[in-house]
Amino acid sequence: MKQRFGIAQALIGSPKLIIVDEPTAGLDPAERNRFHNLLSEIGEHIIVILSTHIVDDVSDLCKNMAIINEGELIIQGQPADLIKNIEGNIWEKVIEKDELNEHLEKYNIISSRLFTGKIIIHAFSDSNPDGFHQISPSLEDVYFSSIKKVKLTANV
């Protein structure tokens, strides 16, 4: 209700632009869907700038997006186009926890997450890393590969 009230207050002056910061954080799934619908409707008539770390919000709501890291614009474009740009370069593998450091040293690992006691890793590569299988990239892969590229460039 606080988020909806805040949007209502913002709309009082008929603005041309609304900036929302983490608008769906802490919402249950049903309220999150209602809020997505509200933001989508508002976005038909007003420019809405969405600041969020929730990748699903970006893919669900945004026609255009940008990734900003430490105050620097890293990448911008339409989410579908950015995903298409890394198609064929994202590889996945399920490993044991004690294998993570070895894989981090050997491959260009862009993300890892714990899942049912194992670790799922994603690598960015032009060719198939040993034991990985190719997957369709997601917007999260765009984020992680963009951030990783910046870190690698900064270390050179």
C-alpha positions as CSV (number, residue, x, y, z in Angstrom):
1,M,0.0,0.0,0.0
2,K,2.9,2.4,0.7
3,Q,4.3,1.9,-2.8
4,R,0.9,2.5,-4.4
5,F,0.3,5.6,-2.2
6,G,3.8,6.9,-3.2
7,I,2.9,6.5,-6.9
8,A,-0.5,8.2,-6.4
9,Q,1.3,11.2,-4.7
10,A,3.8,11.3,-7.6
11,L,1.0,11.4,-10.1
12,I,-0.8,14.4,-8.5
13,G,1.1,17.0,-10.5
14,S,0.8,15.2,-13.9
15,P,4.6,14.7,-14.2
16,K,6.3,13.7,-17.4
17,L,8.8,11.5,-15.5
18,I,8.6,9.3,-12.5
19,I,11.6,7.7,-10.8
20,V,11.0,4.6,-8.7
21,D,13.6,2.9,-6.5
22,E,13.2,-0.8,-5.8
23,P,9.4,-0.5,-6.1
24,T,8.7,-4.3,-5.7
25,A,11.1,-5.1,-2.9
26,G,9.4,-6.8,-0.1
27,L,6.1,-7.4,-1.9
28,D,4.4,-10.8,-2.0
29,P,3.9,-12.3,-5.5
30,A,0.3,-11.2,-5.9
31,E,1.0,-7.6,-4.9
32,R,4.1,-7.6,-7.1
33,N,2.0,-8.5,-10.1
34,R,-0.5,-5.8,-9.3
35,F,2.3,-3.3,-8.9
36,H,3.8,-4.4,-12.3
37,N,0.5,-3.8,-13.9
38,L,0.2,-0.4,-12.3
39,L,3.7,0.6,-13.5
40,S,3.1,-0.7,-17.0
41,E,-0.1,1.4,-17.3
42,I,1.7,4.5,-16.0
43,G,4.5,3.8,-18.4
44,E,2.1,4.1,-21.4
45,H,1.7,7.8,-20.7
46,I,4.7,8.9,-18.5
47,I,8.4,8.0,-18.6
48,V,9.2,5.7,-15.7
49,I,12.8,5.2,-14.6
50,L,13.0,2.0,-12.6
51,S,16.0,1.6,-10.3
52,T,16.2,-2.0,-9.2
53,H,18.4,-5.0,-8.5
54,I,15.5,-7.4,-9.3
55,V,16.3,-8.6,-12.9
56,D,12.7,-10.0,-13.4
57,D,11.3,-6.5,-12.9
58,V,13.5,-5.1,-15.6
59,S,12.6,-7.9,-18.1
60,D,8.9,-7.6,-17.3
61,L,8.6,-3.8,-17.3
62,C,11.3,-2.2,-19.4
63,K,11.5,-1.5,-23.1
64,N,15.0,0.0,-22.6
65,M,17.5,-0.6,-19.8
66,A,20.9,0.4,-18.7
67,I,23.4,-1.2,-16.3
68,I,25.3,1.3,-14.2
69,N,28.3,0.1,-12.1
70,E,30.1,2.4,-9.7
71,G,28.6,5.4,-11.4
72,E,29.7,4.3,-14.9
73,L,27.3,3.4,-17.7
74,I,28.3,-0.1,-18.8
75,I,25.7,-1.2,-21.3
76,Q,22.3,0.0,-22.5
77,G,19.7,-1.2,-24.9
78,Q,16.5,-3.2,-25.2
79,P,16.6,-6.2,-22.9
80,A,15.8,-8.7,-25.7
81,D,18.6,-7.2,-27.9
82,L,21.2,-7.4,-25.0
83,I,20.3,-11.0,-24.4
84,K,20.6,-11.8,-28.1
85,N,24.1,-10.2,-28.2
86,I,25.4,-12.9,-25.8
87,E,23.5,-15.8,-27.4
88,G,25.9,-18.7,-28.0
89,N,28.3,-17.5,-25.3
90,I,26.7,-18.7,-22.1
91,W,27.6,-22.2,-20.7
92,E,26.4,-23.9,-17.6
93,K,27.8,-26.7,-15.4
94,V,26.7,-28.2,-12.0
95,I,29.7,-28.8,-9.8
96,E,30.5,-29.8,-6.2
97,K,31.2,-27.0,-3.8
98,D,34.9,-27.9,-3.4
99,E,35.4,-27.5,-7.2
100,L,34.4,-23.9,-7.4
101,N,37.9,-22.3,-6.9
102,E,39.4,-24.6,-9.6
103,H,36.7,-23.6,-12.1
104,L,37.1,-19.9,-11.2
105,E,40.8,-20.1,-12.0
106,K,40.3,-22.1,-15.2
107,Y,37.2,-20.6,-16.9
108,N,35.6,-17.2,-17.3
109,I,32.9,-17.8,-14.7
110,I,30.4,-15.0,-14.6
111,S,28.1,-16.3,-11.8
112,S,27.6,-19.1,-9.4
113,R,24.7,-20.1,-7.1
114,L,24.0,-22.8,-4.6
115,F,21.2,-25.2,-5.6
116,T,20.3,-28.3,-3.7
117,G,23.8,-28.7,-2.2
118,K,25.6,-28.3,-5.5
119,I,26.8,-25.1,-7.3
120,I,25.5,-24.1,-10.7
121,I,28.1,-22.0,-12.6
122,H,27.7,-20.0,-15.7
123,A,30.7,-19.3,-17.9
124,F,31.1,-16.8,-20.8
125,S,33.0,-18.2,-23.7
126,D,33.0,-18.3,-27.5
127,S,33.6,-22.1,-27.4
128,N,32.4,-24.9,-25.2
129,P,34.4,-25.1,-22.0
130,D,35.2,-28.6,-20.9
131,G,32.1,-30.3,-19.4
132,F,29.7,-27.4,-19.8
133,H,26.5,-27.3,-21.8
134,Q,25.3,-24.3,-23.7
135,I,22.2,-22.5,-22.4
136,S,19.9,-19.8,-23.6
137,P,21.1,-16.6,-21.9
138,S,19.0,-14.5,-19.5
139,L,19.0,-10.9,-18.6
140,E,20.9,-12.0,-15.4
141,D,23.7,-13.4,-17.7
142,V,23.8,-10.0,-19.5
143,Y,24.3,-8.3,-16.1
144,F,26.9,-10.7,-14.8
145,S,28.9,-10.8,-18.1
146,S,28.8,-7.0,-18.3
147,I,30.0,-6.5,-14.8
148,K,32.8,-9.2,-15.2
149,K,34.0,-7.5,-18.4
150,V,34.3,-4.2,-16.6
151,K,36.3,-5.8,-13.8
152,L,38.6,-7.6,-16.2
153,T,39.2,-4.3,-18.1
154,A,39.9,-2.5,-14.9
155,N,42.6,-5.0,-13.9
156,V,44.5,-4.7,-17.1
